[in-house]
């Protein structure tokens, strides 16, 4: 892996984002850590060393993402990949019983946040025939009763496929990584039967490491509950 390669990660403070940052740094990437939790990404940047840059900001703020990408470019010279990983869920389930205020915040993170990452990152990625990776979900591949969260992930999957077509015109690539349940802070109680963040990070790194001729557009992974 050339030392000049640089990866921008949203939702980098914990879970999938933080683990991907660790694996990318170990593989020789420079990494920009974008998240609202300034203390967490500062601690992670300290852990990973001077090849990382903590970039505090809200994924639902397009200008904050653009400024962070500019800072990252200023430090490392360019952007080779962006991982739109940030997302959130809701506490009130269903449509009739749901909370529209929660929907508003979730849609701004899960839908507009992804769009903002793409919009801000694409001019940088185009310069290096770069790669856009986004966290989808098994919930974006099947219908789940009343799941507004799942509907946001259906958007992510549709958008990723459309963006892959757009980016292919100039040699870029787009991959959606769609995991089933992952053992992250998203859940109140840990459960080892779920996927681990490292499993999803492995999928991201596989896509990023594929040869230029291989356009890996989707990776779908589920927990193997009979593996033990």
C-alpha positions as CSV (number, residue, x, y, z in Angstrom):
1,X,0.0,0.0,0.0
2,X,1.6,3.3,-1.0
3,X,2.2,5.6,1.9
4,X,0.3,8.4,0.2
5,X,-3.1,6.8,0.3
6,X,-5.6,8.6,2.6
7,X,-9.0,7.5,3.9
8,X,-11.7,9.7,5.4
9,X,-14.1,8.0,7.8
10,X,-17.3,9.4,9.2
11,X,-18.7,7.9,12.5
12,X,-15.1,7.2,13.4
13,X,-15.4,7.5,17.2
14,X,-16.5,3.9,17.9
15,X,-17.6,0.6,16.5
16,X,-17.2,0.0,12.8
17,X,-15.7,3.4,12.1
18,X,-13.0,3.2,14.8
19,X,-12.1,-0.4,14.0
20,X,-11.8,0.4,10.3
21,X,-9.5,3.3,11.2
22,X,-7.3,0.9,13.2
23,X,-7.1,-1.6,10.3
24,X,-6.5,1.0,7.7
25,X,-3.7,2.6,9.7
26,X,-2.2,-0.8,10.3
27,X,-2.3,-1.3,6.5
28,X,-0.4,1.9,5.9
29,X,-3.2,4.3,5.2
30,X,-3.4,7.9,6.4
31,X,-6.8,8.3,8.1
32,X,-9.1,11.2,8.8
33,X,-11.4,10.6,11.8
34,X,-14.6,12.5,11.6
35,X,-17.2,12.4,14.4
36,X,-19.1,14.6,16.8
37,X,-17.3,13.0,19.8
38,X,-14.2,15.1,19.8
39,X,-12.7,13.5,22.9
40,X,-13.1,10.0,21.4
41,X,-11.5,10.7,18.1
42,X,-8.7,12.7,19.7
43,X,-8.0,9.6,21.9
44,X,-8.1,7.3,18.8
45,X,-5.8,9.6,16.9
46,X,-3.3,9.5,19.8
47,X,-3.5,5.7,19.7
48,X,-2.9,5.4,16.0
49,X,-0.2,8.0,15.7
50,X,0.8,10.8,13.3
51,X,-0.7,9.2,10.2
52,X,-4.2,10.1,11.6
53,X,-6.0,13.4,12.0
54,X,-9.0,14.0,14.3
55,X,-11.7,16.0,12.6
56,X,-14.6,16.8,14.9
57,X,-17.9,17.6,13.3
58,X,-21.5,16.6,12.6
59,X,-22.2,14.4,9.6
60,X,-25.5,16.3,9.1
61,X,-23.5,19.5,8.4
62,X,-22.3,19.5,4.8
63,X,-20.0,22.5,5.4
64,X,-18.3,20.8,8.4
65,X,-17.6,17.7,6.2
66,X,-16.2,19.8,3.4
67,X,-13.9,21.7,5.8
68,X,-12.7,18.4,7.3
69,X,-11.9,17.0,3.9
70,X,-10.0,20.2,3.0
71,X,-8.0,19.9,6.3
72,X,-7.2,16.2,5.6
73,X,-6.1,17.1,2.1
74,X,-3.9,19.8,3.4
75,X,-2.2,17.4,5.8
76,X,-1.7,14.4,3.5
77,X,-2.0,15.8,0.0
78,X,-5.2,14.2,-1.3
79,X,-8.0,11.8,-0.6
80,X,-8.1,8.2,-2.0
81,X,-11.2,6.9,-0.3
82,X,-14.1,8.0,1.8
83,X,-16.1,5.7,4.1
84,X,-19.6,7.1,4.9
85,X,-20.2,5.1,8.0
86,X,-22.0,7.5,10.4
87,X,-25.6,6.6,11.1
88,X,-28.1,6.4,13.9
89,X,-31.4,4.7,14.8
90,X,-34.5,5.5,16.8
91,X,-35.9,4.4,20.1
92,X,-39.6,4.5,19.2
93,X,-40.2,1.7,16.7
94,X,-42.8,1.5,14.0
95,X,-44.6,4.1,11.9
96,X,-47.8,4.7,13.9
97,X,-45.9,4.5,17.2
98,X,-42.8,6.3,15.9
99,X,-41.5,9.8,16.8
100,X,-41.2,12.2,13.9
101,X,-38.6,14.2,15.7
102,X,-36.4,11.1,15.9
103,X,-37.1,10.4,12.2
104,X,-35.9,13.9,11.3
105,X,-32.6,13.4,13.1
106,X,-32.1,9.9,11.8
107,X,-32.9,10.8,8.2
108,X,-30.5,13.8,8.4
109,X,-27.7,11.5,9.6
110,X,-28.4,8.3,7.5
111,X,-29.6,9.9,4.3
112,X,-28.4,13.5,4.1
113,X,-25.2,12.7,5.9
114,X,-24.3,10.1,3.3
115,X,-25.2,12.6,0.5
116,X,-23.1,15.3,2.1
117,X,-20.1,13.0,2.4
118,X,-20.4,12.0,-1.2
119,X,-20.9,15.6,-2.4
120,X,-17.9,16.9,-0.4
121,X,-15.6,14.0,-1.1
122,X,-16.2,13.4,-4.9
123,X,-14.1,16.3,-6.1
124,X,-11.2,15.0,-4.1
125,X,-11.8,11.3,-5.1
126,X,-12.1,12.2,-8.8
127,X,-8.5,13.5,-8.8
128,X,-7.2,10.1,-7.7
129,X,-9.8,7.8,-9.3
130,X,-10.8,7.1,-5.7
131,X,-13.2,4.9,-3.8
132,X,-16.5,5.7,-1.9
133,X,-17.6,3.1,0.6
134,X,-20.8,3.4,2.6
135,X,-22.3,1.4,5.4
136,X,-25.6,-0.2,4.4
137,X,-27.4,-2.9,6.3
138,X,-29.2,-6.2,6.0
139,X,-32.3,-4.0,6.9
140,X,-31.8,-2.2,3.5
141,X,-32.1,-5.5,1.6
142,X,-35.4,-6.9,3.0
143,X,-38.7,-5.5,4.4
144,X,-39.0,-5.2,8.2
145,X,-42.3,-4.3,9.7
146,X,-42.5,-0.6,10.3
147,X,-38.8,0.0,10.2
148,X,-38.1,3.7,9.3
149,X,-34.4,2.9,10.0
150,X,-34.6,0.1,7.4
151,X,-36.1,2.5,4.9
152,X,-33.1,4.9,5.3
153,X,-30.8,2.0,4.5
154,X,-32.9,1.1,1.4
155,X,-32.0,4.6,0.3
156,X,-28.3,4.0,1.0
157,X,-28.3,0.8,-1.1
158,X,-30.1,2.5,-4.0
159,X,-27.9,5.6,-3.9
160,X,-24.7,3.5,-3.7
161,X,-25.7,1.6,-6.9
162,X,-26.5,4.8,-8.7
163,X,-23.3,6.4,-7.5
164,X,-21.2,3.4,-8.6
165,X,-22.5,4.0,-12.2
166,X,-21.7,7.7,-11.9
167,X,-18.2,7.2,-10.5
168,X,-17.3,4.5,-13.1
169,X,-17.4,7.1,-15.8
170,X,-14.1,8.5,-14.5
171,X,-12.6,5.3,-13.1
172,X,-13.9,5.6,-9.5
173,X,-15.5,2.9,-7.5
174,X,-18.4,2.7,-5.0
175,X,-19.1,-0.1,-2.5
176,X,-21.9,-0.6,-0.1
177,X,-21.1,-2.9,2.8
178,X,-24.2,-4.4,4.2
179,X,-23.9,-6.2,7.6
180,X,-26.5,-7.9,9.7
181,X,-26.5,-7.1,13.4
182,X,-23.1,-5.9,14.6
183,X,-22.0,-5.9,18.3
184,X,-21.6,-2.1,18.7
185,X,-22.8,0.7,21.0
186,X,-25.9,0.8,18.9
187,X,-27.2,-2.0,21.3
188,X,-27.6,-1.7,25.1
189,X,-26.2,-5.2,25.8
190,X,-23.2,-7.0,24.1
191,X,-23.9,-10.2,22.3
192,X,-21.1,-12.3,20.9
193,X,-23.5,-14.0,18.4
194,X,-23.6,-10.8,16.4
195,X,-20.9,-9.7,13.9
196,X,-18.0,-7.9,15.4
197,X,-16.9,-4.5,14.1
198,X,-13.7,-6.1,12.9
199,X,-15.7,-8.3,10.5
200,X,-17.2,-5.2,8.8
201,X,-13.8,-3.5,8.8
202,X,-12.4,-6.6,7.1
203,X,-15.0,-6.1,4.4
204,X,-14.2,-2.5,3.9
205,X,-10.5,-3.2,3.6
206,X,-11.2,-6.0,1.2
207,X,-13.1,-3.6,-1.1
208,X,-10.4,-0.9,-0.8
209,X,-7.7,-3.4,-1.5
210,X,-9.3,-5.0,-4.6
211,X,-7.3,-4.4,-7.8
212,X,-8.5,-1.6,-10.0
213,X,-10.1,-4.0,-12.5
214,X,-12.4,-5.3,-9.7
215,X,-15.4,-3.1,-9.0
216,X,-16.7,-4.5,-5.8
217,X,-20.1,-2.9,-5.5
218,X,-21.7,-4.7,-2.6
219,X,-20.5,-6.9,0.3
220,X,-23.3,-8.5,2.3
221,X,-22.4,-10.3,5.5
222,X,-24.5,-11.9,8.2
223,X,-23.7,-13.5,11.6
224,X,-23.2,-17.2,11.3
225,X,-25.1,-18.3,14.4
226,X,-24.0,-21.9,14.1
227,X,-20.3,-21.1,13.9
228,X,-19.6,-21.9,17.5
